[in-house]
Amino acid sequence: MKNIKLNESLAALKPSPIRTFNDSISGIEGIIRLTIGEPDYPTPRFIKDAAIDSIDKSFNGYSHSRGLIELREVISQYMDRKYGLTYSATEEIIVTVGATEALFSTFYALLNKGEKIITPSPHYAVYGTQVGLAGGVFVPVDVTNDDFILTPERLEATLAEHPETKALLFNYPSNPTGVTYTAEQLQALAEVIKQHDIFVISDEIYSELTFDGKHTSIAQYIPDQTIVINGASKSHSMTGWRMGFICGPSWVISEIFKVHQSAINAPSTQAQYAVIKGYAEGDDAIEEMRQGYIERRDLLVAGFEKLGFELAAPQGAFYLFIKVPAWFDGDGYEFATKLAHEAKVGVVPGSAFGEAGKNHFRLSYAASTEKLTEALNRITAFVEANN
């Protein structure tokens, strides 16, 4: 059996650097882990009750592979109500097993071998892995010197340098930086994209957690070129329920559906009944959580700025992306390791989000105010001891 070769394309792939680092420090006694991007709020009671009700009524069978039509109709209404986007429930929406499956199915449907996906970097770690599995080439574009924003000029230059580009992968508000885009910035990027035969894969999983102003989807400007990825994991505190969705032009969605159906057959029926309630009746619950994240953000930004740290201006999601201070002799990985062992605070090295992030670290404030306050106190003591 030792002589049997497995899929050789997997040899270059590595496990999630976020999870790997988190696991490496999890055994430190008393550590406060601010590593994983997972809401600490409980799933709202009315959403849980909807799932329980579906179980009690023995709704145990498979749904349509695209998802329950009732859910797709609610998603269609939700996208119109929130973002002014119109999608057919029958032809332009697929319910997926989280945004991660939505992304993978999209990459696999779009990419021919050697075609490229470009994305602003620092970026979410799984992107490159999935693009590689789908046979594509992943091209991160370092935007650290542009306040973590992809400019139209940089996009045009990158497309000229990489004519094999199939799509721009776009995540905002951003994991890991918390940076987002204004309507004007999106419109300027859309004007560039219109001139090229490429798609935009717009990962908007944090759209509900936009703090300064209202979230705008780039699909408002180029709907025929945009595939929108979204879901309930972050907005409704439903990470473990694995409820995502894809919206886009019907001719593209029909091809993505082939991959989706082959991979998962159908999403969890009970989770779908739960998230119907979430999209239809969840606005107040989302707003309550959003306000909580804003308070936490403001607490931490004030604390880190007082300590002299430089950080990206966080306008959404629930992350701070912080530059390793000049007085520290090392990169983000070394800083995060030392912080974990000496201060007992867990953060993620910025290198987990690409080479562009190597001199930063990411902190998730999806944790209680009490825990964040204690973490800030420990970091303050760490700075005083080492600076």
Buried (B, 14 or more C-beta within 10 A) or exposed (E): EEEEEEEEEEEEEEEBBBBEBBEEBEEBEEBBBBBBBBBBBEBBEEBBEBBEBBEEEEBEEEBBBBBBBBBBBBBBBBBEEBBEBEBEBEBBBBBBBBBBBBBBBBBBBBBEEEBBBBBBBBBBBBBBBBBBBBBBBBBBBBBBEEEBBBBBEBBBEBBEEBEEBBBBBBBBBBBBBBBBBBBEBBBBBBEBBEEBEBBBBBBBBBBBBBBEEEBBBBBBBBBEBBBBBBBBBBBBBBBEBBBBBBBBBBEBBBBBBEBBBEEBEBBBBBBBBBBBBBBBBBBEBBEEBBEBBBEBBEBBBEBBEEBEBEBBEBBBBBBBBBBBBEEBEEBBBEBBBBBBEEBBBBBBBBBBBBEBBBBBBBBBBBBEEEBBBBBBEBBBEBBEEBE
